[in-house]
Amino acid sequence: MSKDNRQNSQQRSINSEGWEGLTDLEVDNKPPEPSELDKNFFRTFQTEDGEKVLRYLKTCTIDQPTWTPGADASHGYLREGQNSITREIINRLRRCNNG
C-alpha cells in the first residue's frame, strides 16, 4: 500500500497534520449550562448593591492598564491576575443570562 493510500485510510482527527483534522469537526454551538455556583454569582451581582460592586471592580481592574512602560513586568502579571477574577465573575453572569 502506498504512503498516500495509508494516510487517506487513517482516521482523521484534530491532531492530524495540516487542516485535514478540521474538515469533519463538529461544533457544538450551545452555550454551557450555568452551574449552581454561576447562579449564586448571578443572584449576588443582580442586586443593586452587587451591580455597584461589579462596576467598581471593573473600574479598578479591567478598565485600567495592566502594565505601563518602565514598570516591572511582575506588575503586569499581578494586574492580569486581578483582571481574571473580574472576568470570571462576568463570565459566570453571562452564562446565566444566556441560559
C-alpha positions in Angstrom: 0.0 0.0 0.0 1.4 3.4 -0.9 2.0 6.1 1.6 -0.9 8.3 0.2 -3.4 5.4 0.5 -2.3 4.7 4.1 -2.8 8.3 5.0 -6.2 8.5 3.4 -7.3 5.3 5.1 -6.3 6.5 8.6 -8.8 8.2 10.8 -8.6 11.9 10.7 -8.6 13.8 14.0 -8.0 17.3 15.3 -4.4 16.1 15.9 -3.8 15.4 12.2 -1.1 17.4 10.5 -2.4 20.4 8.5 -6.0 21.3 8.0 -7.3 17.7 7.4 -8.2 17.2 11.0 -10.6 20.1 11.0 -12.7 19.2 7.9 -15.1 16.9 9.7 -15.0 18.7 13.1 -18.5 19.0 14.6 -19.0 22.2 16.6 -21.5 22.4 19.5 -22.8 26.0 19.4 -25.0 25.5 22.5 -23.9 27.8 25.4 -22.9 25.9 28.5 -25.5 25.4 31.2 -25.0 27.6 34.2 -23.7 25.8 37.3 -25.1 26.2 40.8 -22.1 28.5 41.5 -22.9 30.5 38.4 -26.4 31.0 39.7 -25.1 32.1 43.1 -22.9 34.7 41.4 -25.9 35.8 39.3 -28.2 36.3 42.4 -25.4 38.2 44.2 -24.5 40.6 41.4 -28.0 41.2 40.1 -28.9 43.2 43.2 -28.5 47.0 43.2 -25.5 46.7 45.6 -24.0 43.8 43.6 -24.2 45.8 40.4 -22.4 48.7 42.1 -19.7 46.4 43.4 -19.2 44.9 39.9 -18.9 48.3 38.3 -16.3 49.2 40.9 -14.3 46.0 40.3 -14.4 46.7 36.5 -13.2 50.3 37.1 -10.3 49.1 39.3 -9.2 46.2 37.1 -10.3 45.7 33.5 -10.7 49.4 32.7 -7.1 50.1 33.9 -3.9 49.4 32.0 -2.2 46.2 33.2 1.3 47.5 32.6 3.0 50.8 31.7 6.4 51.3 30.1 9.2 51.3 32.6 7.2 49.3 35.2 8.4 46.0 36.5 7.0 43.1 34.4 5.7 41.4 37.6 3.2 44.3 38.0 1.6 43.3 34.7 1.3 39.7 35.9 -0.3 40.8 39.2 -2.8 43.1 37.3 -3.8 40.4 34.9 -4.5 38.2 37.9 -6.8 40.8 39.3 -8.4 41.2 35.8 -9.0 37.5 35.6 -11.1 37.5 38.8 -13.4 40.2 37.4 -13.6 38.4 34.1 -14.6 35.2 35.9 -17.5 37.0 37.6 -18.6 38.5 34.3 -18.4 35.1 32.5 -20.5 33.4 35.2 -23.1 36.1 34.9 -23.1 35.8 31.1 -23.7 32.0 31.4 -26.8 32.7 33.5 -28.1 35.4 31.1 -27.7 33.1 28.1 -29.4 30.1 29.8 
